[in-house]
């Protein structure tokens, strides 16, 4: 009788383990349940009364509200930049990044390579079964050691005044 129960439990585990996603996820930061996405909620600006109601623009159905946030423009203004000078397409940044040439379809190539890498490093059976995060272990071999890099930069004479101190060793 115990053998039949053990075989039954083994078959159930095998069937459950065979249920997998087509696109493996390493970090489980996507919303799976119902309800609002808290990262998509932006607080509105405080309402302000104009000097004259004649200054108000005519209403535009489907347009933006004066109290709505504009994150990109707000960030530029907060960093001391000029919203008028900000490029909408980041042309100069793209030209600088592409100064040594770019491969056609690089985004599709990188996405395919990353998907293949994530499929090879999808976690062990119980990690997949219980949806355990395997991101840091999968990318451990290609991760940058921040303290080793900081020491290398300091040896090269590069000032790093804002770098945090090394963590205290557990003794």
For each residue, the residues with C-beta under 8 A, 3 or more apart:
1: 4 5
2: 5 6
3: 6 7
4: 1 7 8
5: 1 2 8 9
6: 2 3 9 10
7: 3 4 10 11
8: 4 5 11 12
9: 5 6 12 13
10: 6 7 13 14
11: 7 8 14 15
12: 8 9 15 16
13: 9 10 16 17
14: 10 11 17 18
15: 11 12 18 19
16: 12 13 19 129
17: 13 14 20 125 128 129
18: 14 15
19: 15 16
20: 17 24 122 128
21: 24 25
22:
23: 115
24: 20 21 115 118 119 122
25: 21 28 30 118
26: 118 121 133 134 135 138 139
27: 133 135
28: 25 131 133
29:
30: 25
31: 35 37
32:
33:
34:
35: 31
36: 40 41
37: 31 40 41
38: 41
39:
40: 36 37
41: 36 37 38
42: 68 69 71
43: 69
44: 65 67 68 69
45: 48 66 67 68 69
46: 67
47: 67
48: 45
49:
50: 53 55 56
51: 55
52: 55
53: 50 56
54:
55: 50 51 52
56: 50 53
57: 60
58:
59: 63
60: 57 63 64
61:
62:
63: 59 60
64: 60 68 70
65: 44 68
66: 45
67: 44 45 46 47
68: 42 44 45 64 65
69: 42 43 44 45 74
70: 64 73 74
71: 42 74 75
72: 75 76 86
73: 70 76 77 83 86
74: 69 70 71 77 78
75: 71 72 78 79
76: 72 73 79 81 82 83 86
77: 73 74 80 81 83
78: 74 75
79: 75 76
80: 77
81: 76 77 85 86
82: 76 85 86
83: 73 76 77 86
84:
85: 81 82
86: 72 73 76 81 82 83
87: 90 91 92 93
88:
89: 94
90: 87 93 94
91: 87 94 95
92: 87 95 96
93: 87 90 96 97
94: 89 90 91 97 98
95: 91 92 98 99
96: 92 93 99
97: 93 94 102
98: 94 95 101 102
99: 95 96
100:
101: 98
102: 97 98 106
103: 106 109
104:
105: 108 109
106: 102 103 109 110
107: 110 111
108: 105 111 112
109: 103 105 106 112 113
110: 106 107 113 114
111: 107 108 114 115
112: 108 109 115 116
113: 109 110 116 117
114: 110 111 117 118
115: 23 24 111 112 118 119
116: 112 113 119 120
117: 113 114 120 121 138
118: 24 25 26 114 115 121 122 138
119: 24 115 116 122
120: 116 117
121: 26 117 118 134 137 138
122: 20 24 118 119 128 134
123: 127 128 132 134 138
124: 127 128
125: 17 128 129
126: 129 130 132
127: 123 124 130 131 132 134
128: 17 20 122 123 124 125 131 132
129: 16 17 125 126
130: 126 127
131: 28 127 128
132: 123 126 127 128
133: 26 27 28 136
134: 26 121 122 123 127 137 138
135: 26 27 138 139
136: 133 139 140 143
137: 121 134 140
138: 26 117 118 121 123 134 135
139: 26 135 136 142 143
140: 136 137 143
141:
142: 139
143: 136 139 140
144: 149
145: 148 149
146: 149 150
147: 150 151 166 167
148: 145 151 152
149: 144 145 146 152 153
150: 146 147 153 154 160 163
151: 147 148 154 155
152: 148 149 155 156
153: 149 150 156 158 160
154: 150 151 157 158 160
155: 151 152
156: 152 153
157: 154
158: 153 154
159:
160: 150 153 154 163
161:
162:
163: 150 160
164:
165:
166: 147
167: 147
168:
169:
170:
171:
